[in-house]
């Protein structure tokens, strides 16, 4: 580092993350002439972020994921001789203790101060700060609720439905909804349990659940010289399990006047905590134009890509420059978005099975390309989708001069994308983008449950139950205009067949708009696991009487909780799992026989 009074300049940065965000930061560092140091654990030795970095170091063996081991990461950074640590998003990006420990080791944390992270990371405290800044939150409790009885009293005052939310988290984790009092205990216990596992903080609070809002977020950026600007808004309303699937900017629901109100409110709130670096303030927008503060994410967001596409600003480079003491490299001119951008999160999930995560190996992979197209990914043929990490394969982003052009370009790209070996969300995205409601007016957060026709049919497990893959794959010879081609036909969705051919042309049958049957978790009397993961909760005992739809257990897979339910009424004749057990696709969880 430099002497006091000099402008600090980074010679090397360690990236405390993996996957596409680690690749993203590596590339930004290299363009700035900074040595990029990657870290990795078991299974990531040949990962793309490791291959692209100037240097890569293994995190020593230990308990938990390697990307969460704070002490070992800092020790590795010091041994590598770096000046700063970039946490990416997720993992340690919003951990005030880690930011403080990095600074205590004489390194720079590329992100906001530990104080700002703590102030806005505690969602209850953030609500109070928002009120003081004149930014009204969704009505709810101003303190954590400690017991189910406390939650019931608060819910009666707020009015049902209520959302139970983790005080120390975000990203849809620790979020449950109770539509009536008899659902509150399960929502309360589920939210606290997930909050404890993901954030090491079981505190939860309650707020009114708004059923059909838009989820709007504003990108903000501040530097150490007092400059702070709200850049623009993103619409993130297409969601599953309160987690985003499609984002776009600008929002089709935000008028110029409303945009100015949102940006001004966001700047007031960010200044109230002396915010430095990239951050996002999230809101719920009601149909009447009223917006409510939801939370602040004190990091770069997954969907920062679309803001970059309409502003031309490399936000990750700006993070690094600001952390090094530079002034912001842009001003108010960036508020005038140039064109429209859309991001689809391409995940290893089976939408027809309630978006169940599907770890496995990608056997074939080809990205779309062309004008106005961007793919952020770290995947190649042979890449593994690990059960212990997020299900994201890639972020597919398109830009257009208008929303219609951006949508048309996205539809073309989704048709070009080839991913084999695991089910993906591609068929789901194609159905959403073709839907009249989405094309005409965009979506609310209730779009997916209100339009089940956008969810494709389930993809059945592959014959080898250790992984899931697309069925219906076979080779055949086809003749088109007198030319013969060998094609491989595969179906992530029987209603959305894709032919990947060895030749120069592609045939694609017309899609219909039907929705397949709901996910079945049973075969005969057996309750079957449709996913690979770890059992984190068991709700029944042998001999218990259950009704069809009752929960048998909860399996965590790729950072998502999945409820496995009884497929028929009867008695639990046998129970094959306990908390902590690993399960694979096709494993028998329990046997439910007739009464």
Steps between C-alpha positions, in 0.01 A plus 500: 500500500601865478614755755246715683368775275579325173225366277501122551547286191445126497764269363307182573146404607379167640151393392322322786239327285447253218298455182396773260541788746860394570564491123339844473731649766810329359437662162438843651826480696697396195362788293616735777849348499445337842623147580193285563536226761231229510423257781352154472404189693445136415324453168593844369862425405423538128224761530500789255574764762808300600616465142455868412655653812864605505547283806285250688534369854326212671318572824616246761272218601256573778139496608244662270534644151847635413352831386362562849821447699581856596826442686645274231399740222670795670810293571510396135463862390791607718717213375418598141608859563175662385379846596125437506229233507193506274221281645279489188141440614362241735730315741686780684392807302258626767688381806602791721731283709690393189530858374634603840745208511630586153566858607656379824748295298615813317309419181222687320153348487352587159158597619337728756622542856428237762280759675286555188471126440381444856264797496323390182558125537279489808165533325322623813760773560489587129125559524559753779770675297265514202228663710746762626604570139138551398479175304200306625537122543229239463295510825635249752687449826781732604673233711569128449227267623629234737220244523204370304267665753671836444470447127128419531433822695694705244325329208157577639598867521657508152228289340534183292668404277836570666855434390745355752850614401856450619640809672856429392455376145353553159485346154178317585665301781308480827179623333165333570140615457207421730164567338310411818577442868511123465794541259703732722684244711637316197601829336665623821695178561601469135623857478700477826656170401612620159624829645714313752649272233578770244571807712587358845227727634154354574331839559191564289250779463152534352365730234181526301509272196406694188369245255541654153769766508787568266845431643703808412859566597725802457874481436699746712871581504706714735867592537721621785488859371133558582362417158194275498256434219198278436549374148167347399245233580464132417177298495552157660141382531517160325590277793473152646521446876549876537823474298553675169496329161462785249606863540466798268589866488335740483182375664189508279303609811712803599411840357758781471348679800496184712859429397614835637325425830664158524847632422470789743377271780786257433762773517361628832511154649853422375633832630346428840751216547793665323491236230810435287515260206228317308170421668136438421188625675195284445135608501153358455294707258123480546254535213413857604862614467582487874841355570624349825857445616577129513872460573847607393757263355846628586678338205499464125184320387469201268300719262749788486558389141188665361588835657840474335335432163287817504764730653826373352659500847708209628367492857756246621788716378337794677487294820873440481583862411286641781653258751842623388400860577400625154202724437196367318565491129148611405230745597130566454515435128473126567141539615387525138493131408600421145262235374369200691669195654367167627671225698385138523660287769577165344488260794547125539144450619192307395223765484232233467602359838462829685842614370678216680878538465667238282872454565690302240752530218452715192572269208453752218512877518475773236421864575299731276670804351443801277444873523371619838557161668696431818549171685659501846590141583779274617378185327646279228417146383588274791439762768332370815202664667586438866224423747666719765482821298247715317314352203594780257660394173509839331353846474371562148464870424367675191484867409270674253406852404149420622346245736352310208839473335666382821229233544528383139878473535461304824255259337748440219782438749297260711434301185872486422617403848610136523538344845487123539544278803279686748149647475499880479265798519533579128157362405343698785661824383376446145145455624515813716637719222232374259219567748265780403481648851877520534543648153222754547565630852775308672443292811416527868652268758183289470553440126626141522232363737228692313614363164592134556500449125851651488635206702602213269439133566733326746817336377521144632817366664759350269539121517816552710348640820826671602420787269206643310500566129274573210302195379382423146852528359558292187696520176326496165555590137283776357482635148441871436493641145681194373779517761545238772592583859568290807317667790484445873148567626472582868216635713536712811124533455301264276304807387818686406722266298839616380702333224876548520639380171827415335444715196407852407130518574260450790141377510274590789143374543239756595454538874164471667410689814386213722629441846605153604384315807608607846814344645441147626706389798351153522509158336259243638521541876850648492579871537785561255756782507499695171821680597849451638577675827514484878209438738471798735163427663279194551135561589359151554576181691440139411141412582372855449183556300538749215276652236592550138700823483640478854870573526726201561834683510696794361802447278750779443659501157710772340402760760127427466263326737270243337200348674435133427135418560286192535347409164211315663326469834590218733740385771877552490601134494872577477722807506835473322660835585614710793630854533844525343454210258590551136245392239522446125245519223279191521574417864206376707432750779211323667227245438140614551260207500123494528340548840 
